[in-house]
Amino acid sequence: MAVFWDVLGSLIPPVFIGLLFWFIMRAILRADSKEREVYAEIEAEERAKLEAKKPAKKG
């Protein structure tokens, strides 16, 4: 039974570090995707404002 606890004790730290890395990367990627969505919305609004200010072209 001591071997089991030794194995378990040696596997817990790498698993914990792996989960910690996964949570951090997940948070970074989710924040980046949200930032891109918001930036796209702001850019679309700014383009719409710019188009509204342009005078109509005579053709």
Secondary structure, DSSP 8 states (H G I E B T S, - for coil): -HHHHHHHHHHHHHHHHHHHHHHHHHHHHHHHHHHHHHHHHHHHHHHHHHHHHS-----
